[in-house]
Amino acid sequence: MLRGEQLTCDNEVTCFLYMNVLCLDFGLKRIGVAVGSTESGIAFPRDVLFNDEKLLPKLERLLQEKKIEKVIIGKPLKRDGTVGDIDESLQVFLESLKLFQVPLELVDERYTSKIAQAKLHRVGMKVKDQKSISDSTAAQVMLQEWLEMNASLN
């Protein structure tokens, strides 16, 4: 049985075991990365990955090292809820992720970059220094929201 698999507890209540989750903030040049666990309920930013020929092997290694059982991907939507400009590239990326046979879930990523920038500004980071970590901070924001929304399942 996988850690994230559903089971029935002795008292006829449906329970879930804990699972490790990866979140990706997809971009044409960079991909923000965060990891977390439904057990701790805390998301942590990781190093940004470049969207190049080395991306899939790096993701595969990360999935194995962290024993990831679900991948959350930010869906870039416009303010009005319609798909963003990079949706076609995102769909190609999603197809490539299916090779890893890990459940994928798309989440609305609107405003996560703005929230990430505000968080970094609050800790005193200058705008010019934020570029290298703002994508992963946005992934952390998305994953933290997902963990909080799904906390009732555990």
C-alpha positions in Angstrom: 0.0 0.0 0.0 1.3 3.4 -0.9 1.5 6.1 1.7 -1.0 8.3 -0.1 -3.5 5.5 -0.7 -7.0 5.6 0.7 -8.0 3.0 3.3 -10.8 2.2 5.7 -10.0 2.5 9.4 -11.4 0.1 12.0 -14.2 2.5 13.0 -15.6 2.6 9.4 -14.1 6.0 8.8 -12.2 6.6 5.6 -8.5 7.6 6.3 -5.6 8.6 4.2 -1.9 7.8 4.9 0.5 10.7 4.5 2.2 11.4 1.2 5.1 13.6 -0.1 4.0 16.2 -2.6 6.0 18.1 -5.3 4.7 21.4 -6.6 5.9 23.0 -9.9 5.5 26.6 -11.0 5.9 26.1 -14.8 7.6 28.7 -16.9 9.1 28.7 -20.4 12.6 29.4 -19.0 12.5 28.5 -15.3 10.4 26.1 -13.2 9.8 26.9 -9.5 9.9 23.8 -7.2 8.6 23.2 -3.7 8.2 20.0 -1.7 6.0 19.2 1.2 4.2 16.5 3.1 0.6 16.0 4.1 2.0 14.8 7.4 3.8 18.1 8.3 1.5 20.3 6.3 4.5 22.5 5.5 5.8 23.4 2.0 9.5 24.2 1.4 10.9 25.9 -1.7 13.7 24.2 -3.6 16.2 25.4 -6.2 14.6 26.6 -9.4 15.1 24.2 -12.4 15.8 25.5 -15.9 13.3 24.4 -18.6 15.9 22.7 -20.8 17.1 19.2 -21.9 18.2 18.4 -18.3 14.8 19.1 -16.7 13.2 15.7 -17.0 16.2 13.7 -15.6 16.4 16.2 -12.7 12.7 15.9 -12.0 13.0 12.1 -12.1 15.8 12.2 -9.6 13.9 14.5 -7.3 10.7 12.3 -7.5 12.8 9.3 -6.4 14.9 11.0 -3.7 11.9 12.6 -2.0 9.6 9.6 -2.6 7.0 11.9 -4.3 3.6 10.5 -4.6 1.7 13.4 -6.1 2.7 16.4 -8.3 0.9 19.7 -8.2 1.3 22.0 -11.2 0.3 25.6 -11.4 -2.1 26.3 -14.2 -1.4 29.8 -15.6 -4.8 31.5 -15.9 -5.5 35.1 -16.8 -7.5 37.3 -14.3 -10.7 36.4 -16.0 -10.1 32.7 -15.6 -9.2 31.9 -19.3 -6.1 30.0 -20.1 -2.8 31.9 -20.2 -0.4 32.4 -23.1 1.8 29.4 -22.1 -1.0 26.9 -21.8 0.1 25.0 -25.0 3.7 24.6 -23.7 2.2 23.5 -20.3 0.2 20.8 -22.0 3.4 19.4 -23.7 5.1 19.5 -20.3 2.2 17.6 -18.7 2.4 14.9 -21.3 6.1 14.4 -20.6 5.4 14.2 -16.8 3.0 11.3 -17.4 6.1 9.1 -18.1 6.8 9.2 -14.3 3.5 7.6 -13.5 2.8 9.9 -10.5 -0.6 11.4 -10.1 -0.8 15.0 -11.4 -3.1 17.8 -10.2 -3.5 21.2 -11.8 -4.2 24.2 -9.5 -4.9 27.8 -10.2 -1.7 29.8 -9.8 -3.1 33.3 -10.2 -1.4 35.8 -7.9 1.1 33.3 -6.5 4.0 35.2 -8.0 2.7 38.4 -6.5 2.3 36.8 -3.1 5.8 35.3 -3.4 7.3 38.7 -4.3 5.5 40.3 -1.3 6.9 37.6 1.0 10.4 38.1 -0.2 10.1 41.9 0.1 8.8 41.5 3.7 12.0 39.6 4.6 14.1 42.4 3.2 15.1 40.9 -0.2 15.6 43.5 -2.9 13.7 43.0 -6.2 16.9 42.4 -8.2 17.8 39.5 -5.9 14.3 37.9 -6.0 14.5 36.6 -9.5 16.5 33.5 -8.6 14.1 32.3 -6.0 10.7 33.9 -6.7 9.5 31.0 -8.9 10.2 28.4 -6.1 8.6 30.7 -3.6 5.5 30.9 -5.8 5.6 27.1 -5.9 5.8 27.0 -2.1 2.8 29.4 -1.9 0.8 27.1 -4.2 1.8 23.9 -2.3 1.1 25.4 1.1 -2.4 26.4 -0.1 -3.0 22.9 -1.4 -1.7 21.3 1.8 -4.0 23.5 3.9 -7.0 22.8 1.7 -6.4 19.1 1.8 -5.6 18.9 5.5 -9.1 17.6 6.3 -8.3 14.4 4.3 -5.7 13.3 6.8 
